[in-house]
Amino acid sequence: MISTLIILKRLVFFGKFIKMSLGVKLRNLRHSKNMSQAEIADRLKVSQPAYHLWETDQAKPTTENLIEISEIL
């Protein structure tokens, strides 16, 4: 049986994940795969500075790029 404390910890974690910006989610996923921005940018056929803008929420990737990112990460 799962304790109430464990359930609360999971809910807090999930709530924080939902509130994360797209850029933060991209950065965390990239780090979890031990990839550099340049590696992902190369696979997406975009520049590293363009990918950096996505991770810092200064620009948004296209739908096509998001689909490719989901396949990479």
C-alpha positions in Angstrom: 0.0 0.0 0.0 1.3 3.4 -1.0 1.6 5.8 1.9 0.0 9.3 1.8 3.5 10.9 2.0 4.6 9.1 -1.2 1.4 10.1 -3.0 1.9 13.7 -2.0 5.6 13.7 -3.1 4.5 12.3 -6.5 1.8 14.9 -6.9 4.2 17.7 -6.0 6.8 16.4 -8.6 4.1 16.0 -11.3 2.8 19.5 -10.5 6.3 21.0 -10.9 6.7 19.1 -14.2 3.5 20.4 -15.6 4.5 24.0 -14.7 7.9 23.7 -16.4 8.3 25.7 -19.6 9.0 23.9 -22.9 12.6 25.1 -22.8 13.2 23.6 -19.3 11.6 20.3 -20.4 13.8 20.2 -23.5 16.9 20.9 -21.5 16.1 18.3 -18.9 15.3 15.7 -21.5 18.5 16.5 -23.4 20.6 16.2 -20.2 18.9 12.8 -19.4 20.2 11.6 -22.8 23.7 13.1 -22.2 23.5 15.0 -25.5 24.8 18.5 -26.3 22.8 21.2 -27.9 25.0 20.9 -31.0 24.3 17.2 -31.3 20.5 17.7 -31.2 20.7 20.7 -33.5 22.7 18.7 -36.0 20.1 15.9 -36.0 17.3 18.4 -36.4 19.2 20.2 -39.2 19.0 23.5 -37.3 21.8 25.7 -35.9 22.9 25.3 -32.3 22.0 28.9 -31.6 18.5 28.3 -32.9 18.2 25.2 -30.6 19.6 27.3 -27.7 16.8 29.8 -28.2 14.2 27.0 -27.8 15.8 25.9 -24.5 15.8 29.4 -23.2 12.2 30.1 -24.2 13.2 32.9 -26.5 11.8 31.1 -29.5 9.5 28.1 -30.2 10.2 25.1 -32.4 7.9 24.3 -35.2 5.5 21.4 -34.9 7.7 19.4 -37.3 10.7 20.1 -35.1 8.8 19.1 -32.0 7.9 15.8 -33.6 11.6 15.2 -34.5 12.6 16.1 -31.0 10.2 13.6 -29.5 11.8 10.9 -31.7 15.3 11.9 -30.6 14.6 12.4 -26.9 
